[in-house]
Amino acid sequence: MKKGSGQYLYCIYLLLIMGLSACSVYDRTSVKNPPIDTAFVFDNKVEVDKDNLSKAEVTDLQESLGGYWSDSLNANKYRRYGFFYRINNPPIFDTTNISTTKNLMLGYMSSRGYFSAAASDTFYIDSLSKPLQKRTFVTMKIDPGKATIIDSVSYSLPDSNIVHILSRIRQRDPNIQIGKTKLSNDPISAELDRITQLYRNRGYYKITKEDLVAVVDTNDLSLLKMTIDPFQQAMLLAKSAAKRSKNPTASVDFTKRQFTDSTQQDLHQNDFSIYHIGKIFVYPETGATDIPDSVMTHPQWFPNKFTTKSGNVSI
């Protein structure tokens, strides 16, 4: 009897799961404190064009772009009791918030290397499903276009030895793979971090990431060729535009930042100065808990001091 009873409950459970699964997410979503007889945001989603992208890239972009909705255009739906959803105090729908969301999403796409991305929106208002509720469904469609690929990297930096080391490191462990890496924030930032650390390891202790900049050039180098033939120049321009639309590329040059503000110039003028080892002080009587800076600024604590003839080493 108990066995049959358990099987009966199991069947009921399966039927319940199947019934809930058959219902759409919208049927399982309740709204708390909706604006009465006023259009409000009930659902918002992002659709990314699948052309030129892998399934993983589409999923990644859709999930990331979901965080760039304007607050006034985000339903903030959350899950309750496993199968149900709730929206608390949904925002009133206002079309002016669509342009804000587009700018935010396109800005994010640019940071990922998609500089020719386009955004379009659709929305409709459902006033029939629930009495006195005007549920608005908003969809943002993103066409990424072709990602801009880094096709060359150069270093216009002080200290040719460091430039040589950077070139060797990039061949062994590249942050940027020529012809493969997208022109995006992450690889550029990683390379700037590497340059900063290398300079500091070579004695440039004042240098920070702020002293460096990545200069990006997307111009076709063929346009730099001088020509007085207007027809040939027009052909070069047309060829360059077609090339950029099919396979957009960019060259990146890492160089010293040129500060235009006089205050910033004064503040950073010595950042690329190398520090050399000066005098060496050895304190054999110091303990593990002594602070080196305090010891060096209080020589009276150690009257019995021996200094080499050169004066560079003191014990």
C-alpha positions as CSV (number, residue, x, y, z in Angstrom):
1,M,0.0,0.0,0.0
2,K,2.8,2.4,0.9
3,K,4.6,1.5,-2.3
4,G,1.6,2.2,-4.4
5,S,1.0,5.4,-2.5
6,G,4.5,6.6,-3.3
7,Q,4.2,5.8,-6.9
8,Y,0.9,7.8,-7.0
9,L,2.5,10.8,-5.4
10,Y,5.5,10.5,-7.8
11,C,3.1,10.5,-10.8
12,I,1.3,13.6,-9.4
13,Y,4.7,15.3,-9.0
14,L,5.7,14.6,-12.6
15,L,2.3,15.8,-13.9
16,L,2.8,19.0,-11.9
17,I,6.3,19.6,-13.3
18,M,5.1,19.0,-16.8
19,G,2.2,21.3,-16.3
20,L,4.4,24.1,-15.0
21,S,6.9,23.6,-17.8
22,A,4.2,23.9,-20.4
23,C,3.3,27.3,-19.0
24,S,5.4,30.2,-20.4
25,V,7.7,32.3,-18.1
26,Y,5.2,35.1,-18.5
27,D,2.3,33.0,-17.2
28,R,4.5,32.2,-14.2
29,T,5.4,35.8,-13.5
30,S,3.5,37.9,-11.0
31,V,3.8,41.7,-10.6
32,K,3.7,43.5,-7.3
33,N,2.6,47.1,-7.2
34,P,2.2,47.6,-11.0
35,P,1.2,51.1,-12.2
36,I,-2.6,51.1,-12.8
37,D,-3.6,51.4,-16.4
38,T,-0.1,52.7,-17.3
39,A,2.4,51.0,-19.5
40,F,5.2,49.5,-17.5
41,V,8.3,47.3,-18.3
42,F,7.3,43.7,-17.9
43,D,10.0,42.0,-19.9
44,N,13.3,43.0,-21.5
45,K,15.7,40.8,-23.4
46,V,18.7,41.1,-25.7
47,E,19.0,39.3,-29.1
48,V,22.5,39.2,-30.6
49,D,22.9,38.5,-34.4
50,K,24.6,35.1,-34.8
51,D,26.4,35.9,-38.0
52,N,30.2,35.7,-37.6
53,L,30.0,34.6,-34.0
54,S,30.2,31.2,-32.3
55,K,27.5,30.0,-30.1
56,A,29.7,30.6,-27.0
57,E,30.4,34.2,-28.1
58,V,26.6,34.9,-28.7
59,T,25.8,33.5,-25.2
60,D,28.6,35.5,-23.6
61,L,27.5,38.8,-25.3
62,Q,23.8,38.3,-24.5
63,E,24.6,37.7,-20.8
64,S,27.0,40.6,-20.6
65,L,24.7,43.0,-22.4
66,G,21.9,42.1,-20.0
67,G,23.7,44.2,-17.4
68,Y,23.6,47.4,-19.6
69,W,19.9,48.1,-19.6
70,S,18.9,51.6,-18.3
71,D,17.6,51.2,-14.8
72,S,14.3,52.7,-16.0
73,L,14.0,50.0,-18.7
74,N,14.9,47.0,-16.6
75,A,12.1,44.7,-15.2
76,N,14.4,43.2,-12.5
77,K,12.6,39.9,-12.6
78,Y,13.6,37.3,-10.0
79,R,12.8,33.7,-9.4
80,R,10.6,32.5,-6.5
81,Y,9.8,28.9,-5.4
82,G,11.8,27.4,-8.2
83,F,9.3,27.8,-11.0
84,F,7.7,31.2,-10.5
85,Y,8.9,34.8,-11.0
86,R,8.2,38.1,-9.4
87,I,8.6,41.7,-10.4
88,N,8.4,44.3,-7.7
89,N,7.5,48.0,-8.4
90,P,8.2,47.8,-12.2
91,P,9.3,51.0,-13.9
92,I,6.9,53.0,-16.0
93,F,7.8,52.5,-19.7
94,D,9.3,55.5,-21.3
95,T,10.7,55.4,-24.9
96,T,13.3,58.0,-24.0
97,N,15.2,55.3,-22.0
98,I,15.7,53.2,-25.1
99,S,18.3,55.6,-26.5
100,T,20.2,55.6,-23.2
101,T,20.2,51.8,-23.3
102,K,21.5,51.7,-26.9
103,N,24.4,54.0,-26.0
104,L,25.3,51.9,-23.0
105,M,25.2,48.7,-25.0
106,L,27.1,50.1,-28.0
107,G,29.7,51.5,-25.6
108,Y,30.2,48.0,-24.2
109,M,30.4,46.5,-27.7
110,S,33.2,49.0,-28.5
111,S,35.1,47.9,-25.4
112,R,34.9,44.3,-26.7
113,G,36.3,45.3,-30.2
114,Y,33.0,45.6,-32.1
115,F,33.2,49.3,-33.3
116,S,30.7,48.9,-36.1
117,A,28.0,47.3,-33.9
118,A,24.4,48.5,-34.5
119,A,21.4,48.4,-32.1
120,S,17.7,48.4,-32.9
121,D,14.7,48.0,-30.6
122,T,11.2,46.6,-30.7
123,F,8.5,46.8,-28.1
124,Y,4.8,46.0,-27.8
125,I,2.3,46.6,-25.0
126,D,0.0,43.8,-23.8
127,S,-3.2,45.2,-22.2
128,L,-5.3,42.0,-22.4
129,S,-3.5,39.4,-20.3
130,K,-4.2,41.1,-17.0
131,P,-6.9,43.6,-16.1
132,L,-5.7,47.2,-15.6
133,Q,-2.1,46.1,-16.5
134,K,-0.3,47.3,-19.6
135,R,2.7,45.0,-19.8
136,T,5.4,46.2,-22.1
137,F,7.9,43.7,-23.7
138,V,11.1,45.3,-24.9
139,T,13.7,43.6,-27.1
140,M,17.1,45.1,-28.0
141,K,18.6,43.6,-31.1
142,I,22.4,43.9,-31.4
143,D,24.3,43.4,-34.7
144,P,27.9,43.2,-33.7
145,G,29.3,43.5,-37.2
146,K,32.9,42.4,-37.7
147,A,35.3,42.7,-34.7
148,T,38.3,44.9,-35.3
149,I,41.5,42.8,-35.2
150,I,44.9,44.0,-34.1
151,D,47.3,43.4,-37.0
152,S,50.4,45.1,-35.6
153,V,51.9,46.2,-32.3
154,S,54.8,48.6,-31.8
155,Y,56.5,50.3,-28.9
156,S,57.6,54.0,-29.0
157,L,59.0,54.2,-25.5
158,P,62.1,55.6,-23.8
159,D,64.9,53.0,-23.1
160,S,65.6,50.9,-26.2
161,N,66.7,47.9,-24.0
162,I,63.2,47.7,-22.5
163,V,61.6,47.9,-25.9
164,H,63.8,45.0,-27.0
165,I,62.8,43.0,-23.9
166,L,59.1,43.7,-24.5
167,S,59.4,42.5,-28.1
168,R,61.0,39.2,-26.9
169,I,58.4,38.7,-24.2
170,R,55.5,39.3,-26.6
171,Q,56.8,36.6,-28.9
172,R,57.0,34.1,-26.0
173,D,53.9,35.0,-24.0
174,P,51.7,37.4,-26.0
175,N,48.9,39.4,-24.5
176,I,48.1,40.3,-28.1
177,Q,48.2,37.8,-30.9
178,I,48.7,39.5,-34.2
179,G,45.9,38.9,-36.6
180,K,43.7,37.1,-33.9
181,T,43.2,39.4,-30.9
182,K,40.3,41.8,-30.9
183,L,40.9,45.5,-30.3
184,S,39.4,45.5,-26.8
185,N,40.1,46.8,-23.3
186,D,41.4,43.6,-21.7
187,P,44.4,42.8,-23.9
188,I,45.4,46.5,-24.2
189,S,45.2,46.9,-20.4
190,A,47.2,43.7,-19.8
191,E,50.0,44.9,-22.1
192,L,50.1,48.3,-20.3
193,D,50.3,46.5,-17.0
194,R,53.2,44.4,-18.3
195,I,55.1,47.5,-19.6
196,T,54.6,49.3,-16.3
197,Q,55.9,46.4,-14.3
198,L,58.9,45.9,-16.6
199,Y,59.9,49.6,-16.2
200,R,59.6,49.4,-12.5
201,N,61.7,46.3,-12.3
202,R,64.4,48.2,-14.2
203,G,64.6,51.1,-11.8
204,Y,61.9,53.4,-13.0
205,Y,60.1,53.5,-9.6
206,K,57.9,56.5,-10.2
207,I,56.3,55.2,-13.4
208,T,52.6,54.2,-13.2
209,K,50.1,53.0,-15.8
210,E,48.9,56.5,-16.1
211,D,52.2,57.5,-17.8
212,L,51.5,55.2,-20.7
213,V,49.0,55.2,-23.5
214,A,48.0,52.9,-26.4
215,V,47.6,54.9,-29.6
216,V,45.3,53.1,-32.1
217,D,45.4,53.7,-35.8
218,T,42.9,52.1,-38.1
219,N,43.9,53.9,-41.2
220,D,45.0,51.8,-44.2
221,L,48.7,52.3,-44.7
222,S,48.2,52.3,-48.5
223,L,46.6,55.7,-48.2
224,L,49.9,57.2,-47.0
225,K,51.3,56.7,-50.5
226,M,51.4,60.0,-52.2
227,T,49.6,60.3,-55.5
228,I,48.5,63.2,-57.6
229,D,46.1,61.1,-59.7
230,P,42.6,61.9,-58.4
231,F,41.2,58.7,-59.9
232,Q,43.9,56.6,-58.3
233,Q,43.2,58.3,-54.9
234,A,39.5,57.6,-55.2
235,M,40.3,53.9,-56.0
236,L,42.5,53.7,-52.9
237,L,39.8,55.2,-50.7
238,A,37.2,52.8,-52.1
239,K,39.5,49.9,-51.6
240,S,40.3,50.9,-48.0
241,A,36.6,51.3,-47.1
242,A,35.8,47.9,-48.6
243,K,38.7,46.3,-46.7
244,R,37.6,47.8,-43.4
245,S,34.0,46.7,-43.8
246,K,35.0,43.1,-44.5
247,N,38.0,42.7,-42.2
248,P,38.5,45.8,-40.0
249,T,42.0,45.9,-38.5
250,A,44.0,48.3,-36.3
251,S,47.6,48.9,-35.4
252,V,48.5,49.7,-31.8
253,D,51.5,51.7,-30.6
254,F,52.3,51.8,-26.9
255,T,54.0,55.0,-26.1
256,K,54.6,57.7,-23.4
257,R,51.6,59.7,-22.5
258,Q,51.9,63.4,-23.5
259,F,50.1,65.5,-20.8
260,T,48.6,68.7,-22.1
261,D,47.7,70.2,-18.7
262,S,50.7,72.1,-17.3
263,T,50.0,70.8,-13.8
264,Q,50.0,67.2,-14.9
265,Q,53.2,67.9,-16.9
266,D,55.0,69.1,-13.8
267,L,53.6,66.2,-11.7
268,H,54.9,63.5,-14.2
269,Q,58.0,65.1,-15.6
270,N,60.4,62.8,-13.7
271,D,58.4,59.6,-14.0
272,F,60.7,58.2,-16.6
273,S,63.8,58.9,-14.5
274,I,65.8,55.7,-13.6
275,Y,66.9,55.3,-10.0
276,H,70.4,54.0,-9.4
277,I,71.8,52.4,-6.2
278,G,73.3,55.0,-4.0
279,K,74.7,54.4,-0.6
280,I,74.3,51.0,1.0
281,F,73.6,50.8,4.8
282,V,73.9,47.4,6.6
283,Y,72.4,47.1,10.1
284,P,73.3,43.7,11.4
285,E,71.8,44.5,14.9
286,T,68.3,45.2,13.6
287,G,65.5,42.8,14.5
288,A,62.9,41.3,12.3
289,T,60.3,43.7,13.6
290,D,62.3,46.9,13.0
291,I,61.0,49.2,10.3
292,P,63.8,49.9,7.7
293,D,62.7,53.5,7.1
294,S,62.8,54.3,10.8
295,V,66.3,52.8,11.2
296,M,67.7,54.8,8.3
297,T,66.3,58.1,9.5
298,H,67.7,57.6,13.0
299,P,71.4,57.0,12.6
300,Q,72.0,58.1,16.3
301,W,70.6,54.7,17.3
302,F,73.7,53.1,15.8
303,P,76.8,55.2,16.8
304,N,79.4,52.4,16.1
305,K,79.3,52.6,12.3
306,F,81.9,51.5,9.8
307,T,82.1,53.2,6.4
308,T,84.1,52.0,3.4
309,K,86.7,54.3,1.9
310,S,84.4,55.1,-1.1
311,G,81.7,56.1,1.4
312,N,79.0,54.1,-0.4
313,V,78.7,51.2,2.0
314,S,78.2,51.7,5.8
315,I,77.9,48.9,8.4
